Amino acid sequence: MEQELNLRIKPIAKPNAQMPYTSGKSGRRKLEFEESSKRIKSRKLKGLRKTVGFHELTNATNRSLRSAGKKSAAKLCSGALETAPTRA
């Protein structure tokens, strides 16, 4: 005597395709420029140097120093960048 077994097999639920962390803030946090290492600063400035000319960068540097109240630093910077080196 064989009895039929009525067993229902439930299909296994498919795993959710979404990532469990959907906040959009994965990976390393972004540091401010001042907090970055010298290597990262150099990498960030490389693109800027390619797109902006030397005179524009010099002028922006001088204006930034002057607006911060550092007039002597602005004079020193402009003098150093505008003159040719005389010593090796």
C-alpha positions in Angstrom: 0.0 0.0 0.0 1.5 3.1 -1.1 0.2 6.4 0.0 0.5 9.5 -2.0 2.2 12.3 -0.2 0.9 15.7 -1.0 3.9 17.9 -0.4 4.2 21.4 -1.6 7.7 22.6 -2.2 8.0 26.3 -1.9 10.5 27.9 -4.3 13.4 29.6 -2.7 13.1 33.3 -2.8 15.5 35.1 -5.1 18.0 37.2 -3.3 17.5 40.9 -3.5 19.6 42.4 -6.3 20.0 45.6 -4.5 23.0 46.3 -2.3 22.2 46.3 1.4 23.8 49.8 1.8 21.9 52.1 -0.5 22.8 55.4 1.2 25.2 56.3 -1.7 28.1 56.9 0.7 30.2 53.9 0.1 33.9 54.1 -0.3 36.4 56.5 1.2 35.3 59.8 2.5 36.4 62.9 0.6 39.0 65.0 2.3 39.2 68.7 2.1 42.2 69.9 0.0 44.1 71.2 3.1 43.7 67.7 4.8 45.0 65.8 1.8 48.5 64.5 1.4 51.1 66.1 -0.8 50.6 63.3 -3.4 46.8 63.8 -3.6 47.2 67.6 -3.8 49.7 67.2 -6.6 47.3 64.9 -8.5 44.4 67.3 -8.0 46.5 70.3 -9.2 47.8 68.4 -12.2 44.4 68.8 -14.0 44.1 72.4 -13.0 47.6 73.2 -14.4 46.6 71.6 -17.7 43.4 73.7 -18.1 44.5 77.0 -16.6 47.4 79.1 -17.8 50.5 80.1 -15.8 49.6 83.8 -15.6 46.0 83.1 -14.5 47.3 80.9 -11.7 49.8 83.5 -10.6 47.2 86.2 -10.6 44.7 84.0 -8.7 47.4 83.2 -6.1 48.3 86.9 -5.6 44.7 87.9 -5.2 44.0 85.1 -2.8 47.0 86.1 -0.6 46.0 89.8 -0.7 42.4 89.0 0.2 43.6 87.0 3.2 45.6 90.1 4.3 49.0 88.6 3.4 50.3 91.4 1.3 54.0 90.7 1.9 53.5 87.1 0.9 51.7 88.2 -2.3 54.6 90.5 -3.2 57.2 87.8 -2.5 55.2 85.3 -4.6 54.7 87.6 -7.5 58.4 88.6 -7.4 59.5 85.0 -7.3 57.3 84.0 -10.2 57.8 86.9 -12.5 61.6 87.0 -12.4 64.1 84.6 -13.9 66.3 82.6 -11.6 69.8 84.0 -11.4 71.4 81.4 -9.2 71.5 77.6 -9.8 
